[in-house]
């Protein structure tokens, strides 16, 4: 597993809990505040974007990702984005929390903000791609077994595996570069079908899995 969010195909996580039919959107009031704070931190305050938020989630350590629950990890990722943009200093949140609990600790000075000098070319994530798609439905393709740090949206369990293109989706900006403010680099996106035995071996339960993969993740099989 390359990062804590890449759980697909791994074992030992127990049963998946299905949502209750009538459960509230936010189980506790702080979760709603965490949701709003993260959205505010992601754009207006830190100058980051949705892909940078997803990358921040994947950079969390195991405790920060799991122990604090779903909206707790949102807060932890928001703190990471604010630190990346030098809106707050590393350790500032922990120091403030300790002082609020009655401890007396020094809080780090606020740094000079260093937001990304970056602006999207259009709303949303869909973008036109001038080149025609390299692959068509029915083509056999292999997902690159490449550096996971470069292909942040290509799950570990499909790398090096062969599947079949089912459809070509609209062009989409590439999250690998967009999350790091290195350009939008729009690409074609393909829905690729993989056989479970190709992914997890002959003893796997028989089923087909479909996943959307960017053009740069694929090669002709």
N, C-alpha and C positions, 0 to 999 in steps of 0.2 A: 504494500500500500504506500503510494508516494506521498500522500498528504492525508490528514485526518478526515477529510470529506470524501475521499475516494473509497467508499465502502463496498461498492458493487462486487458481488461474488465472494466476499470474505465471509468467514464463519465466526461463530462465537458471540453473536450479538443478541441471541434470544429471539422470542417471538415479536413480530411487529404488532403494535397495539393499534387497532382500528379506531378512528374517532367515534365518539358517541354522537348519535343523531342530533341531540339537542344541546351539545356542548357550546359554551359561549365562544366568541371569537378570541377574547382575552380571558384567561382563567382568573387572573388577578389584575387589579388596577395598574400595577407597575408595568405589566406587559404592554399595555396600550401606550404608556409614556415611553417605554423603551422603543416601541415601533416608531413613534413620532420623532423621538430624539435621533434615531438612526437615519431616518429619511432626511432630517434637517442637517445632520452632520455630513451625510454622504455628498450633498451637492453644495448648498449655499455656504456652509461653514468651512469645509475642508477643500472644496474644489475638486473632489474625487467624483467617480461615476459608478454606475451599477456594476460594471465588470470589475472595477477596483474593489468594490465592496465584496463581491464574490471571491476575489483573490484574497482579500483580507481574511475572510472566513476560513479559507483553505490553509492559511498561514498560522492559524491558532494551534496551540499545543493541545494535547488530548484533554487535559483538565478544563481548559478554557472553552473547549468546544462542547464537551459533554456534561460536565458537572453542573453548569449553571443553567441548563435547559435551553430551549429554542431561542427565546428572546434574550436570555443571558448571553448567548453567543453573539447575538446581534449587537448587544452593548459592547462586548469585548472587541468585535470587529470595528465598531464605530470609534472606540478608543484608539485602535491601531491606525485607522485612517487619520484621525485628528493628530496623532503623534507623527505619522508620516509627513503631514503637511505643516508640522511645527506650529500647530495651533495650541497644543499643550505639550509640556515636557514629559519625557518618559518618567513614569512613577508618580505623576501628579495626581491621578485619580486615586491611587492607593493611599497617598499621603493625606489627601483631603478626607477620604473615608475614615482613616484612623483618627484624625482630628475631630471629626464629627462624633466618633465613638468616645471621645473624652481623652484620648492620648494627646501628647504634645510632641509632634514631630515637625521638622522643617519641611516646608513645601518648596519644590524647585521653582525657580523663577520662570516666568512665561518666556518662551523663545520668540525670535522674530519669525512671523509666519512665512512659510515657503510653499505656497500653493502651486499645483501644476499650472504651467502656462499653456493651457490647452482648452480648446472649445470644439464641440461636436459640429459637424457640417450640416446636420439636419436633425429634426426630432426623431426619437425612437432609435431602433437598431437596424431596420431594413435599409439596404442601400443597393442601387443598381450596380451590376458588374458588367463591364463592357465586353469581356471575352465570353464566348459560348461555353457551356459546361463541358468539362473534359469527359464526364461519364454520363451514361444514359441508363434508364431502367433496364435491368437484366444484366448489366455489366458485373463481372466479378472483380472485387477490389480487396486490397489488403490495407489494414490500418498500420501506419508507420510505427515501428518499435523504436520511437525516438526519445530524446531527452524530455522527461515529463515536465521539467521546469519551463520548456519552451512551448509545449502543447498542453496548456493548462485545462482545456475542456475535453481532452481525449482520455477516457477512463483507462485505467491500467488493464482491465480484463479484456479489452478488445485489441490492444496493441499487438501487432504481429499476426492477427487472426484474419481469416478470409471470410467475406460476406458478399451479399448480392444487393446492388442498388435497387431500391423499390421506387423511389421518386426523387425528383429534383425540387428543392424548396427555394423560395425567394432568396436573393442575395442578402447577406448579413455581414455587418462589420465583425472583424476578427477579434474576439475577446482577449486573445493572447497578447496582442499589441495594444488594444484599446485600454486594457486594465493598467498598463504601464505607461500610458500616454505617449506611445510611439507611433501613433497613426491609426486610422480606422481600417485600412487594408481590407476592403470588402471582398468576400469570396462567395462562391456558390456553396450551398449546403445540401447534403444528400441524406435521405433516409436509407439506411443500410440494414438489411436483415441478416442476422447471424443465427446459425444453428447452435443450440445449447451445448451439443457435444463438441463443436469446434471451440467453444469458449472454455468449457469445464471438463472435457474428457468424456470417455464412453460411459461412465457410470452416472452422468448427470441426468436429471429428469428431462424427458424429451419436450422441448418447446422451442419456439422461435422468439428472438429478441430483436426489436428494431431500435435504432439509435440514430440521432442526427449528428453527422460528422462534417467538418469543414473540408474544403478541397485540399488544403495543404496537409491534412492528416492522412491522405489516401494515395495509393498507387495502384496501377493495374495489376491484378493477380495473375 
